């Protein structure tokens, strides 16, 4: 199930997901809180890990 985001909403959801990932929140909870797909969250997480190295 994909969700269409209005202009600016994706960025807000992505920032919230990054914050939740930093806190160690599970992916299922992040999906329900942000409306992002598992694939998008995994991409964000990978980008966050890549920035650290």
N, CA, C and O atoms as a CHARMM CRD file, in Angstrom:
* protein
*
  212
    1    1 UNK  N      0.84500  -1.18100   0.00000 PROA 1      0.00000
    2    1 UNK  CA     0.00000   0.00000   0.00000 PROA 1      0.00000
    3    1 UNK  C      0.88800   1.24100   0.00000 PROA 1      0.00000
    4    1 UNK  O      1.63200   1.48100   0.95100 PROA 1      0.00000
    5    2 UNK  N      0.80600   2.01200  -1.05400 PROA 2      0.00000
    6    2 UNK  CA     1.58100   3.23900  -1.12800 PROA 2      0.00000
    7    2 UNK  C      0.67800   4.42000  -0.87300 PROA 2      0.00000
    8    2 UNK  O     -0.51300   4.40300  -1.18400 PROA 2      0.00000
    9    3 UNK  N      1.25600   5.41600  -0.31600 PROA 3      0.00000
   10    3 UNK  CA     0.50000   6.60500   0.01500 PROA 3      0.00000
   11    3 UNK  C      1.04500   7.75700  -0.81100 PROA 3      0.00000
   12    3 UNK  O      2.25800   7.91000  -0.95800 PROA 3      0.00000
   13    4 UNK  N      0.16200   8.54600  -1.33700 PROA 4      0.00000
   14    4 UNK  CA     0.56400   9.73900  -2.06400 PROA 4      0.00000
   15    4 UNK  C      0.70900  10.88100  -1.04800 PROA 4      0.00000
   16    4 UNK  O     -0.19400  11.14900  -0.25600 PROA 4      0.00000
   17    5 UNK  N      1.85200  11.53100  -1.09600 PROA 5      0.00000
   18    5 UNK  CA     2.10100  12.63800  -0.19000 PROA 5      0.00000
   19    5 UNK  C      1.88400  13.95200  -0.92100 PROA 5      0.00000
   20    5 UNK  O      2.24000  14.08800  -2.09200 PROA 5      0.00000
   21    6 UNK  N      1.30400  14.90900  -0.23100 PROA 6      0.00000
   22    6 UNK  CA     1.17500  16.24800  -0.77800 PROA 6      0.00000
   23    6 UNK  C      2.53100  16.92200  -0.69800 PROA 6      0.00000
   24    6 UNK  O      3.44000  16.43000  -0.02900 PROA 6      0.00000
   25    7 UNK  N      2.66500  18.04500  -1.37800 PROA 7      0.00000
   26    7 UNK  CA     3.92100  18.77000  -1.41600 PROA 7      0.00000
   27    7 UNK  C      4.40700  19.07400   0.00700 PROA 7      0.00000
   28    7 UNK  O      3.68700  19.66900   0.80900 PROA 7      0.00000
   29    8 UNK  N      5.62500  18.65900   0.29800 PROA 8      0.00000
   30    8 UNK  CA     6.22500  18.92400   1.59900 PROA 8      0.00000
   31    8 UNK  C      5.97600  17.85100   2.64400 PROA 8      0.00000
   32    8 UNK  O      6.71700  17.76800   3.62400 PROA 8      0.00000
   33    9 UNK  N      4.94900  17.02600   2.46100 PROA 9      0.00000
   34    9 UNK  CA     4.62400  16.01600   3.45800 PROA 9      0.00000
   35    9 UNK  C      5.65800  14.89800   3.51000 PROA 9      0.00000
   36    9 UNK  O      5.95000  14.37700   4.58600 PROA 9      0.00000
   37   10 UNK  N      6.21800  14.52400   2.35400 PROA 10     0.00000
   38   10 UNK  CA     7.19400  13.44000   2.34500 PROA 10     0.00000
   39   10 UNK  C      8.41800  13.81300   3.17700 PROA 10     0.00000
   40   10 UNK  O      8.92600  12.99800   3.94700 PROA 10     0.00000
   41   11 UNK  N      8.88000  15.03400   3.02100 PROA 11     0.00000
   42   11 UNK  CA    10.05000  15.48300   3.77800 PROA 11     0.00000
   43   11 UNK  C      9.81000  15.43900   5.27500 PROA 11     0.00000
   44   11 UNK  O     10.69000  15.04600   6.04100 PROA 11     0.00000
   45   12 UNK  N      8.63400  15.83800   5.68500 PROA 12     0.00000
   46   12 UNK  CA     8.28400  15.80800   7.10600 PROA 12     0.00000
   47   12 UNK  C      8.24300  14.36800   7.60600 PROA 12     0.00000
   48   12 UNK  O      8.77000  14.06000   8.67500 PROA 12     0.00000
   49   13 UNK  N      7.61300  13.48500   6.82300 PROA 13     0.00000
   50   13 UNK  CA     7.52700  12.07100   7.20000 PROA 13     0.00000
   51   13 UNK  C      8.91200  11.43800   7.23400 PROA 13     0.00000
   52   13 UNK  O      9.20600  10.63700   8.12100 PROA 13     0.00000
   53   14 UNK  N      9.76600  11.78900   6.27600 PROA 14     0.00000
   54   14 UNK  CA    11.12000  11.24100   6.22800 PROA 14     0.00000
   55   14 UNK  C     11.92800  11.69600   7.44500 PROA 14     0.00000
   56   14 UNK  O     12.65100  10.89700   8.04100 PROA 14     0.00000
   57   15 UNK  N     11.81300  12.95800   7.81300 PROA 15     0.00000
   58   15 UNK  CA    12.52600  13.45800   8.98800 PROA 15     0.00000
   59   15 UNK  C     12.05200  12.75500  10.25400 PROA 15     0.00000
   60   15 UNK  O     12.85700  12.41600  11.12200 PROA 15     0.00000
   61   16 UNK  N     10.75000  12.53900  10.35600 PROA 16     0.00000
   62   16 UNK  CA    10.20300  11.84200  11.52000 PROA 16     0.00000
   63   16 UNK  C     10.71400  10.40700  11.55200 PROA 16     0.00000
   64   16 UNK  O     11.06800   9.89800  12.61500 PROA 16     0.00000
   65   17 UNK  N     10.75300   9.75500  10.39700 PROA 17     0.00000
   66   17 UNK  CA    11.23800   8.37200  10.32400 PROA 17     0.00000
   67   17 UNK  C     12.70300   8.30100  10.74000 PROA 17     0.00000
   68   17 UNK  O     13.09200   7.38500  11.46300 PROA 17     0.00000
   69   18 UNK  N     13.51500   9.24600  10.29900 PROA 18     0.00000
   70   18 UNK  CA    14.92700   9.26800  10.67600 PROA 18     0.00000
   71   18 UNK  C     15.07700   9.41200  12.18100 PROA 18     0.00000
   72   18 UNK  O     15.90300   8.74400  12.80300 PROA 18     0.00000
   73   19 UNK  N     14.27300  10.28700  12.75500 PROA 19     0.00000
   74   19 UNK  CA    14.31000  10.49200  14.20100 PROA 19     0.00000
   75   19 UNK  C     13.92900   9.20900  14.93600 PROA 19     0.00000
   76   19 UNK  O     14.57000   8.83400  15.91700 PROA 19     0.00000
   77   20 UNK  N     12.89200   8.54800  14.46000 PROA 20     0.00000
   78   20 UNK  CA    12.44500   7.31600  15.09500 PROA 20     0.00000
   79   20 UNK  C     13.47400   6.19900  14.92400 PROA 20     0.00000
   80   20 UNK  O     13.66800   5.39600  15.83700 PROA 20     0.00000
   81   21 UNK  N     14.13000   6.13800  13.77300 PROA 21     0.00000
   82   21 UNK  CA    15.18300   5.14600  13.56000 PROA 21     0.00000
   83   21 UNK  C     16.33300   5.37100  14.53500 PROA 21     0.00000
   84   21 UNK  O     16.89300   4.41600  15.07200 PROA 21     0.00000
   85   22 UNK  N     16.68000   6.62700  14.76200 PROA 22     0.00000
   86   22 UNK  CA    17.74300   6.95800  15.71500 PROA 22     0.00000
   87   22 UNK  C     17.38600   6.49600  17.12800 PROA 22     0.00000
   88   22 UNK  O     18.26300   6.11800  17.90500 PROA 22     0.00000
   89   23 UNK  N     16.11100   6.53100  17.44700 PROA 23     0.00000
   90   23 UNK  CA    15.65000   6.12700  18.77700 PROA 23     0.00000
   91   23 UNK  C     15.50200   4.61600  18.91600 PROA 23     0.00000
   92   23 UNK  O     15.25500   4.10800  20.01000 PROA 23     0.00000
   93   24 UNK  N     15.65600   3.89900  17.80200 PROA 24     0.00000
   94   24 UNK  CA    15.55300   2.44600  17.85200 PROA 24     0.00000
   95   24 UNK  C     14.13400   1.91200  17.77000 PROA 24     0.00000
   96   24 UNK  O     13.87700   0.77400  18.16100 PROA 24     0.00000
   97   25 UNK  N     13.21800   2.71200  17.27000 PROA 25     0.00000
   98   25 UNK  CA    11.82400   2.29100  17.11600 PROA 25     0.00000
   99   25 UNK  C     11.74600   1.28600  15.96800 PROA 25     0.00000
  100   25 UNK  O     12.45500   1.42300  14.97100 PROA 25     0.00000
  101   26 UNK  N     10.89500   0.28700  16.10500 PROA 26     0.00000
  102   26 UNK  CA    10.74800  -0.74700  15.08900 PROA 26     0.00000
  103   26 UNK  C     10.10800  -0.23900  13.80800 PROA 26     0.00000
  104   26 UNK  O      9.36800   0.74400  13.81000 PROA 26     0.00000
  105   27 UNK  N     10.40700  -0.92500  12.72400 PROA 27     0.00000
  106   27 UNK  CA     9.94100  -0.49700  11.40300 PROA 27     0.00000
  107   27 UNK  C      8.41900  -0.51900  11.29000 PROA 27     0.00000
  108   27 UNK  O      7.83600   0.33300  10.61800 PROA 27     0.00000
  109   28 UNK  N      7.77500  -1.47600  11.93600 PROA 28     0.00000
  110   28 UNK  CA     6.31500  -1.55600  11.86900 PROA 28     0.00000
  111   28 UNK  C      5.67400  -0.32100  12.48600 PROA 28     0.00000
  112   28 UNK  O      4.70300   0.21400  11.95200 PROA 28     0.00000
  113   29 UNK  N      6.21700   0.12500  13.60300 PROA 29     0.00000
  114   29 UNK  CA     5.69400   1.33000  14.24700 PROA 29     0.00000
  115   29 UNK  C      5.96200   2.56800  13.39200 PROA 29     0.00000
  116   29 UNK  O      5.11700   3.45900  13.30200 PROA 29     0.00000
  117   30 UNK  N      7.12500   2.62200  12.77200 PROA 30     0.00000
  118   30 UNK  CA     7.47000   3.76900  11.92500 PROA 30     0.00000
  119   30 UNK  C      6.52500   3.84200  10.73500 PROA 30     0.00000
  120   30 UNK  O      6.07100   4.92300  10.36100 PROA 30     0.00000
  121   31 UNK  N      6.22900   2.68500  10.13900 PROA 31     0.00000
  122   31 UNK  CA     5.29700   2.64900   9.00500 PROA 31     0.00000
  123   31 UNK  C      3.94400   3.21000   9.41700 PROA 31     0.00000
  124   31 UNK  O      3.36600   4.03200   8.70500 PROA 31     0.00000
  125   32 UNK  N      3.43900   2.77200  10.56000 PROA 32     0.00000
  126   32 UNK  CA     2.11500   3.22600  10.99000 PROA 32     0.00000
  127   32 UNK  C      2.11500   4.69600  11.40200 PROA 32     0.00000
  128   32 UNK  O      1.09800   5.37600  11.26100 PROA 32     0.00000
  129   33 UNK  N      3.24200   5.19200  11.90700 PROA 33     0.00000
  130   33 UNK  CA     3.29700   6.58400  12.36500 PROA 33     0.00000
  131   33 UNK  C      3.53200   7.57300  11.22600 PROA 33     0.00000
  132   33 UNK  O      3.06700   8.71100  11.29200 PROA 33     0.00000
  133   34 UNK  N      4.25000   7.14900  10.18000 PROA 34     0.00000
  134   34 UNK  CA     4.63500   8.08900   9.12400 PROA 34     0.00000
  135   34 UNK  C      3.89300   7.88800   7.81100 PROA 34     0.00000
  136   34 UNK  O      3.76700   8.82500   7.02300 PROA 34     0.00000
  137   35 UNK  N      3.39900   6.67700   7.56600 PROA 35     0.00000
  138   35 UNK  CA     2.74500   6.39500   6.29700 PROA 35     0.00000
  139   35 UNK  C      3.72400   6.03400   5.19100 PROA 35     0.00000
  140   35 UNK  O      3.32300   5.82100   4.04700 PROA 35     0.00000
  141   36 UNK  N      5.00800   5.96500   5.53000 PROA 36     0.00000
  142   36 UNK  CA     6.01600   5.57200   4.54800 PROA 36     0.00000
  143   36 UNK  C      5.99300   4.05900   4.36900 PROA 36     0.00000
  144   36 UNK  O      5.55300   3.32300   5.25200 PROA 36     0.00000
  145   37 UNK  N      6.47000   3.60900   3.21700 PROA 37     0.00000
  146   37 UNK  CA     6.55000   2.17100   2.98000 PROA 37     0.00000
  147   37 UNK  C      7.83300   1.63000   3.60200 PROA 37     0.00000
  148   37 UNK  O      8.75800   2.37900   3.91600 PROA 37     0.00000
  149   38 UNK  N      7.86400   0.31500   3.77100 PROA 38     0.00000
  150   38 UNK  CA     9.05400  -0.32600   4.32700 PROA 38     0.00000
  151   38 UNK  C     10.26500  -0.05700   3.42800 PROA 38     0.00000
  152   38 UNK  O     11.37300   0.16900   3.91500 PROA 38     0.00000
  153   39 UNK  N     10.04100  -0.08300   2.12000 PROA 39     0.00000
  154   39 UNK  CA    11.12800   0.16500   1.17100 PROA 39     0.00000
  155   39 UNK  C     11.71300   1.56600   1.35300 PROA 39     0.00000
  156   39 UNK  O     12.93300   1.73100   1.37200 PROA 39     0.00000
  157   40 UNK  N     10.85400   2.56700   1.48500 PROA 40     0.00000
  158   40 UNK  CA    11.33600   3.94400   1.66300 PROA 40     0.00000
  159   40 UNK  C     12.09000   4.10200   2.97600 PROA 40     0.00000
  160   40 UNK  O     13.11200   4.78700   3.03100 PROA 40     0.00000
  161   41 UNK  N     11.58800   3.47100   4.03000 PROA 41     0.00000
  162   41 UNK  CA    12.25300   3.55900   5.32700 PROA 41     0.00000
  163   41 UNK  C     13.62400   2.89000   5.24900 PROA 41     0.00000
  164   41 UNK  O     14.60000   3.41300   5.78800 PROA 41     0.00000
  165   42 UNK  N     13.70300   1.74400   4.58500 PROA 42     0.00000
  166   42 UNK  CA    14.98500   1.06300   4.43600 PROA 42     0.00000
  167   42 UNK  C     15.97500   1.91500   3.65200 PROA 42     0.00000
  168   42 UNK  O     17.16300   1.93200   3.97100 PROA 42     0.00000
  169   43 UNK  N     15.50000   2.61800   2.63300 PROA 43     0.00000
  170   43 UNK  CA    16.37700   3.50700   1.86000 PROA 43     0.00000
  171   43 UNK  C     16.89600   4.64900   2.73500 PROA 43     0.00000
  172   43 UNK  O     18.07500   4.99700   2.67600 PROA 43     0.00000
  173   44 UNK  N     16.01300   5.22500   3.54200 PROA 44     0.00000
  174   44 UNK  CA    16.42900   6.29700   4.44900 PROA 44     0.00000
  175   44 UNK  C     17.47000   5.78000   5.44200 PROA 44     0.00000
  176   44 UNK  O     18.46700   6.44900   5.71800 PROA 44     0.00000
  177   45 UNK  N     17.22800   4.59800   5.96700 PROA 45     0.00000
  178   45 UNK  CA    18.14600   4.01400   6.93900 PROA 45     0.00000
  179   45 UNK  C     19.50900   3.75800   6.30800 PROA 45     0.00000
  180   45 UNK  O     20.54100   4.01500   6.92700 PROA 45     0.00000
  181   46 UNK  N     19.51500   3.25800   5.09100 PROA 46     0.00000
  182   46 UNK  CA    20.77600   3.00500   4.38500 PROA 46     0.00000
  183   46 UNK  C     21.53300   4.31200   4.15800 PROA 46     0.00000
  184   46 UNK  O     22.74800   4.36400   4.34800 PROA 46     0.00000
  185   47 UNK  N     20.82600   5.36600   3.75400 PROA 47     0.00000
  186   47 UNK  CA    21.47100   6.66000   3.53300 PROA 47     0.00000
  187   47 UNK  C     22.06900   7.20400   4.84100 PROA 47     0.00000
  188   47 UNK  O     23.14600   7.79800   4.84700 PROA 47     0.00000
  189   48 UNK  N     21.34300   6.98400   5.94800 PROA 48     0.00000
  190   48 UNK  CA    21.84000   7.44000   7.24100 PROA 48     0.00000
  191   48 UNK  C     23.12500   6.69200   7.61300 PROA 48     0.00000
  192   48 UNK  O     24.08100   7.29600   8.09800 PROA 48     0.00000
  193   49 UNK  N     23.14200   5.39200   7.38600 PROA 49     0.00000
  194   49 UNK  CA    24.32900   4.57400   7.69100 PROA 49     0.00000
  195   49 UNK  C     25.49900   4.97300   6.79700 PROA 49     0.00000
  196   49 UNK  O     26.63800   5.05000   7.25500 PROA 49     0.00000
  197   50 UNK  N     25.21400   5.22800   5.51900 PROA 50     0.00000
  198   50 UNK  CA    26.27200   5.59100   4.57100 PROA 50     0.00000
  199   50 UNK  C     26.90900   6.94100   4.92000 PROA 50     0.00000
  200   50 UNK  O     28.10200   7.13800   4.68700 PROA 50     0.00000
  201   51 UNK  N     26.13000   7.85900   5.47100 PROA 51     0.00000
  202   51 UNK  CA    26.66300   9.17000   5.85900 PROA 51     0.00000
  203   51 UNK  C     27.65200   9.04300   7.00800 PROA 51     0.00000
  204   51 UNK  O     28.59200   9.83100   7.11400 PROA 51     0.00000
  205   52 UNK  N     27.44100   8.05300   7.86900 PROA 52     0.00000
  206   52 UNK  CA    28.30800   7.88100   9.02700 PROA 52     0.00000
  207   52 UNK  C     29.66600   7.30600   8.66300 PROA 52     0.00000
  208   52 UNK  O     30.63100   7.47300   9.40900 PROA 52     0.00000
  209   53 UNK  N     29.75000   6.63300   7.52800 PROA 53     0.00000
  210   53 UNK  CA    31.01900   6.01200   7.14800 PROA 53     0.00000
  211   53 UNK  C     31.72300   6.77000   6.06400 PROA 53     0.00000
  212   53 UNK  O     32.80600   6.37300   5.63500 PROA 53     0.00000
